[in-house]
Amino acid sequence: SLVGSEMCIRDSHGILARLFQASAEMFGKGIDAFADMDPKAALRLDREDDVVDQLTYELYDRIGELHDVDLAIEISRTGRYMERIADHAVNIADHCCFIVTGSFARHRTVGTADE
Protein backbone atom coordinates (compact mmCIF):
# COMPACT_ATOMS: atom_id res chain seq x y z
CA SER A 1 0.00 0.00 0.00
CA LEU A 2 1.04 3.61 -0.47
CA VAL A 3 0.88 4.29 3.26
CA GLY A 4 3.05 1.25 3.98
CA SER A 5 5.57 2.33 1.36
CA GLU A 6 5.72 5.84 2.79
CA MET A 7 6.33 4.43 6.28
CA CYS A 8 9.01 2.12 4.89
CA ILE A 9 10.72 5.04 3.14
CA ARG A 10 10.53 7.17 6.29
CA ASP A 11 11.94 4.30 8.38
CA SER A 12 14.70 3.74 5.81
CA HIS A 13 15.65 7.41 5.94
CA GLY A 14 15.87 7.23 9.72
CA ILE A 15 18.09 4.18 9.57
CA LEU A 16 20.23 5.83 6.87
CA ALA A 17 20.63 8.92 9.06
CA ARG A 18 21.91 6.76 11.94
CA LEU A 19 24.13 4.83 9.53
CA PHE A 20 25.59 8.08 8.13
CA GLN A 21 26.27 9.37 11.64
CA ALA A 22 27.91 6.17 12.86
CA SER A 23 30.02 5.75 9.70
CA ALA A 24 31.18 9.37 9.73
CA GLU A 25 32.14 9.13 13.41
CA MET A 26 34.04 5.91 12.77
CA PHE A 27 35.88 7.39 9.81
CA GLY A 28 36.93 10.34 11.95
CA LYS A 29 38.19 7.94 14.62
CA GLY A 30 40.12 6.00 11.98
CA ILE A 31 41.83 9.21 10.86
CA ASP A 32 42.52 10.10 14.51
CA ALA A 33 44.02 6.63 15.09
CA PHE A 34 46.41 7.23 12.21
CA ALA A 35 47.27 10.77 13.33
CA ASP A 36 47.91 9.56 16.89
CA MET A 37 49.53 6.26 15.82
CA ASP A 38 47.14 4.50 18.24
CA PRO A 39 47.55 0.73 17.92
CA LYS A 40 44.55 0.06 20.19
CA ALA A 41 42.06 1.90 17.99
CA ALA A 42 41.61 -0.98 15.54
CA LEU A 43 40.06 -3.25 18.14
CA ARG A 44 37.76 -0.46 19.36
CA LEU A 45 36.68 0.41 15.83
CA ASP A 46 36.14 -3.23 14.98
CA ARG A 47 33.62 -3.43 17.83
CA GLU A 48 31.96 -0.18 16.72
CA ASP A 49 31.70 -1.59 13.21
CA ASP A 50 29.30 -4.21 14.58
CA VAL A 51 26.80 -1.38 15.19
CA VAL A 52 27.15 -0.18 11.60
CA ASP A 53 26.73 -3.72 10.32
CA GLN A 54 23.56 -4.12 12.39
CA LEU A 55 22.15 -0.85 11.03
CA THR A 56 22.91 -2.06 7.51
CA TYR A 57 21.00 -5.29 8.14
CA GLU A 58 18.08 -3.29 9.55
CA LEU A 59 18.10 -1.11 6.43
CA TYR A 60 18.07 -4.13 4.13
CA ASP A 61 15.18 -5.64 6.08
CA ARG A 62 13.21 -2.42 5.75
CA ILE A 63 13.80 -1.84 2.06
CA GLY A 64 12.84 -5.43 1.35
CA GLU A 65 9.29 -4.23 1.95
CA LEU A 66 9.44 -1.57 -0.79
CA HIS A 67 7.51 -2.15 -3.99
CA ASP A 68 9.62 0.36 -5.93
CA VAL A 69 12.61 -1.76 -6.95
CA ASP A 70 14.64 1.17 -8.30
CA LEU A 71 14.24 3.06 -5.03
CA ALA A 72 15.12 -0.04 -3.02
CA ILE A 73 18.29 -0.51 -5.08
CA GLU A 74 19.37 3.11 -4.61
CA ILE A 75 18.73 3.04 -0.85
CA SER A 76 20.61 -0.25 -0.53
CA ARG A 77 23.56 1.13 -2.48
CA THR A 78 23.70 4.20 -0.28
CA GLY A 79 23.62 2.03 2.84
CA ARG A 80 26.32 -0.23 1.44
CA TYR A 81 28.58 2.72 0.65
CA MET A 82 28.21 4.02 4.20
CA GLU A 83 28.93 0.56 5.58
CA ARG A 84 32.11 0.45 3.46
CA ILE A 85 33.21 3.82 4.87
CA ALA A 86 33.03 2.29 8.34
CA ASP A 87 34.98 -0.75 7.11
CA HIS A 88 37.65 1.57 5.71
CA ALA A 89 37.94 3.24 9.13
CA VAL A 90 38.65 -0.17 10.68
CA ASN A 91 41.20 -0.89 7.95
CA ILE A 92 42.97 2.44 8.50
CA ALA A 93 43.23 1.78 12.24
CA ASP A 94 44.31 -1.81 11.63
CA HIS A 95 47.13 -0.69 9.35
CA CYS A 96 48.13 1.89 11.94
CA CYS A 97 48.37 -0.95 14.45
CA PHE A 98 50.66 -2.78 12.04
CA ILE A 99 52.86 0.30 11.60
CA VAL A 100 53.26 0.66 15.37
CA THR A 101 53.41 -2.99 16.50
CA GLY A 102 54.41 -5.00 13.43
CA SER A 103 51.18 -7.00 13.48
CA PHE A 104 47.58 -6.39 12.51
CA ALA A 105 45.10 -6.07 15.36
CA ARG A 106 42.95 -8.89 13.97
CA HIS A 107 45.95 -11.22 14.29
CA ARG A 108 46.74 -10.22 17.85
CA THR A 109 45.40 -12.18 20.79
CA VAL A 110 42.64 -10.35 22.63
CA GLY A 111 43.59 -9.64 26.21
CA THR A 112 47.34 -9.37 25.68
CA ALA A 113 49.36 -6.77 27.51
CA ASP A 114 49.88 -4.97 24.20
CA GLU A 115 46.18 -4.37 23.75
Helices and strands as residue ranges (DSSP letters): H 2-36, H 41-63, H 69-101, G 105-107
